Amino acid sequence: MPDCTHVIAGTCTTTFTGDRDRHQHGDVLVVVKPDGTTLVHDACGYQPVAWLTRPESVTVGTEAVTAADGDQRLTVDIHDAHARGQYPTTDAGVPVGACPDCEGSLVRTRGAVVCPDCDESYGLPSQAAILDETCDCGLPRLRVERGASFVVCLDRDCESLDERVRSAFDREFDCPDCDGDLRVLRRGGLLLGCEHYPDCDTGFAVPEGIHDGECDCGLPVFETANGRRCLDAGCEGS
């Protein structure tokens, strides 16, 4: 089931203690999101008059809403609730295709592609471009630059970006600190790491760009959105 957002419209007294002590009274709209973020809006503008983002604890009661995070505390005393309720809330994003599981709309959100209708979610590689083409499984395909430009399915179990990068670059480069080869590994992100680990712990994140020559230090150079750079981000010889 989708997560719910609490919404309360009413006459309230809002007290915030912490780095910006405030005390306010009026007819407001109180919103408590599924992640606990608590917002108090009045009649003016888009910015809340009081808020606490992803607090450690939140309590929504009939007479008050309280949110606390360390030394910061937001209390909303509800004197007269004109309306209140809990409503389903999902991630919102740019539509990128149809969900093959439920025929709902897939949307691109923060670092993922999700279906708000069935809660299916797919992690999205950073800087990936979603293409106007569909895999045989029904999901969109992506263009991702990791040393070369690869086109793969959104579902890593269908078409593995790791395997494509491994096929192109595994053992293609020498470790600068020993006589080993650099292997393509996944340690959170994709790495080029020495085959002699743990005896040699040399490793570099695979850049988001295209392999384009060799650095003065002997490591490969990549053309990225921020310019040319050595595989070693701390090297200045590219």
C-alpha positions in Angstrom: 0.0 0.0 0.0 1.2 3.6 -0.7 2.5 5.6 2.3 0.2 8.1 3.8 0.5 11.8 4.5 -1.3 13.4 7.4 -3.1 16.7 6.5 -4.7 18.9 9.2 -6.4 22.3 8.5 -7.3 24.3 11.5 -6.7 26.9 14.1 -3.4 26.1 15.7 -0.6 27.4 17.8 2.9 26.5 16.5 6.0 26.5 18.7 9.5 25.9 17.4 12.5 25.6 19.7 16.0 25.2 18.4 18.2 27.2 16.1 15.3 29.6 15.2 12.8 29.9 18.1 9.3 30.9 16.9 5.8 31.1 18.4 2.8 31.6 16.0 -0.9 31.3 16.0 -3.5 31.2 13.2 -5.5 29.1 10.7 -2.9 26.9 9.1 -2.3 23.8 7.1 -0.2 21.1 8.8 1.4 18.4 6.6 3.2 15.4 7.9 4.9 13.4 5.2 5.7 9.6 5.3 9.3 10.3 6.1 8.3 12.4 9.1 8.9 15.8 7.5 6.5 18.2 9.2 5.4 21.4 7.5 3.1 24.3 8.8 1.8 26.6 6.0 -0.1 29.8 6.4 -1.9 31.9 3.7 1.2 33.5 2.2 3.7 32.2 -0.3 5.1 28.8 -0.8 7.5 28.5 2.1 6.2 27.1 5.4 6.2 29.2 8.5 7.6 26.3 10.5 9.1 23.0 9.5 11.3 20.1 10.6 12.8 17.9 7.9 13.0 14.1 8.5 13.0 14.4 12.3 14.0 11.5 14.6 10.4 11.2 16.0 6.9 12.4 15.1 3.6 12.0 16.9 0.3 12.9 15.3 -2.5 13.1 17.9 -6.0 14.5 18.1 -4.9 17.6 20.0 -1.3 18.1 18.9 1.5 17.2 16.4 5.0 17.0 17.8 8.2 16.5 15.9 11.7 16.3 17.5 15.2 16.0 16.2 18.0 16.5 18.7 17.7 20.0 20.3 15.0 21.0 17.8 11.3 20.5 18.6 8.2 21.5 16.6 4.9 21.5 18.4 1.5 22.3 16.8 -1.3 22.6 19.3 -4.6 22.0 17.5 -7.4 24.2 18.9 -10.0 23.7 16.2 -9.6 21.2 13.4 -11.6 22.3 10.3 -10.6 19.2 8.4 -8.1 16.3 8.8 -7.2 13.0 7.2 -4.6 10.6 5.9 -4.1 10.3 2.2 -2.0 8.0 0.0 1.3 9.6 -1.2 3.9 8.3 -3.6 7.0 9.6 -5.3 6.2 12.0 -8.2 8.5 12.3 -11.2 8.8 12.6 -15.0 6.8 9.9 -16.9 9.2 7.6 -18.8 7.0 4.8 -20.0 4.4 2.2 -19.0 4.9 -0.3 -16.2 4.9 -3.8 -17.8 3.6 -5.3 -14.5 0.4 -3.2 -14.0 0.3 -0.9 -17.1 0.6 2.1 -14.8 3.0 5.0 -15.5 6.7 4.6 -14.7 8.2 7.9 -13.4 11.8 9.0 -12.9 12.4 10.2 -9.3 15.5 10.8 -7.2 17.9 8.1 -8.3 15.2 5.6 -9.4 12.4 4.7 -11.7 9.2 3.8 -9.9 5.6 2.8 -10.6 3.3 4.7 -8.2 0.5 2.2 -8.9 2.2 -1.0 -8.0 5.3 0.3 -6.0 7.8 -1.5 -8.4 11.1 0.3 -8.2 14.4 0.2 -10.2 17.6 1.8 -9.2 19.0 4.3 -11.7 22.7 4.6 -12.4 23.9 8.2 -11.9 23.9 10.3 -15.0 21.9 7.7 -16.9 19.8 8.9 -19.9 16.4 7.1 -20.3 15.9 6.3 -24.0 12.7 6.2 -26.1 13.2 2.5 -26.7 11.9 -0.5 -24.8 13.6 -3.7 -23.9 11.9 -7.1 -24.8 10.8 -7.2 -21.1 8.8 -4.0 -21.6 11.0 -1.7 -19.5 12.8 1.4 -20.9 16.4 1.1 -21.9 19.2 3.4 -20.7 22.3 5.0 -22.0 25.1 5.0 -19.4 28.7 6.1 -19.7 31.2 4.0 -17.7 34.3 4.1 -19.7 32.2 3.6 -22.9 28.6 4.3 -23.8 26.4 1.3 -23.0 22.8 0.8 -23.7 21.1 -1.6 -21.2 17.7 -2.4 -19.8 16.5 -0.5 -16.7 16.3 -3.9 -14.9 19.9 -4.9 -14.0 18.7 -8.6 -13.8 17.6 -8.4 -17.5 20.8 -6.7 -18.9 23.7 -6.2 -16.5 25.7 -2.9 -16.8 28.3 -4.6 -14.7 28.8 -7.3 -17.2 29.0 -4.9 -20.1 31.7 -2.8 -18.3 33.5 -6.0 -17.2 33.6 -7.3 -20.8 35.0 -4.0 -22.1 37.5 -3.1 -19.4 38.4 -6.1 -17.1 42.2 -6.5 -17.0 42.6 -3.8 -19.7 44.7 -1.5 -17.4 47.7 -2.2 -15.2 47.8 -1.5 -11.4 50.1 1.5 -10.9 51.4 0.1 -7.6 52.3 -3.5 -8.4 52.4 -5.9 -11.4 48.7 -6.8 -11.2 45.8 -6.1 -13.5 42.9 -3.9 -12.6 39.7 -5.9 -12.4 36.1 -4.5 -12.7 34.4 -4.9 -9.3 31.3 -3.7 -7.6 31.8 -2.2 -4.1 28.8 0.0 -3.8 29.7 1.5 -7.2 31.8 0.1 -10.0 35.5 0.0 -9.3 38.7 -0.8 -11.1 40.6 -2.6 -8.4 43.9 -4.5 -8.2 43.6 -8.3 -8.7 46.1 -8.8 -5.8 43.7 -7.3 -3.1 44.1 -7.5 -0.1 47.9 -7.5 -0.6 47.4 -4.4 -2.8 44.4 -2.3 -2.1 44.7 0.1 -5.1 41.3 0.9 -6.5 39.5 3.6 -8.4 35.9 4.4 -9.1 35.0 4.0 -12.8 34.3 7.6 -14.0 31.0 8.7 -15.6 32.6 9.3 -19.0 34.3 7.8 -22.1 37.8 6.3 -22.1 40.0 8.6 -24.2 43.7 8.0 -24.1 46.4 7.6 -21.4 47.5 9.9 -18.6 51.2 10.8 -18.1 51.0 8.6 -15.0 50.1 5.6 -17.1 46.5 5.3 -16.1 43.6 5.8 -18.5 42.0 9.2 -19.1 38.3 9.7 -19.4 36.3 12.5 -21.1 33.5 13.4 -18.6 30.8 16.1 -18.3 33.3 18.1 -16.3 36.3 17.7 -18.6 39.1 15.3 -19.1 40.4 13.4 -16.0 42.6 10.6 -15.0 41.2 7.4 -13.6 42.9 8.6 -10.4 40.8 11.6 -9.4 43.7 13.1 -7.5 46.1 13.0 -10.4 46.9 16.3 -12.2 48.7 14.8 -15.2 45.7 14.2 -17.5 
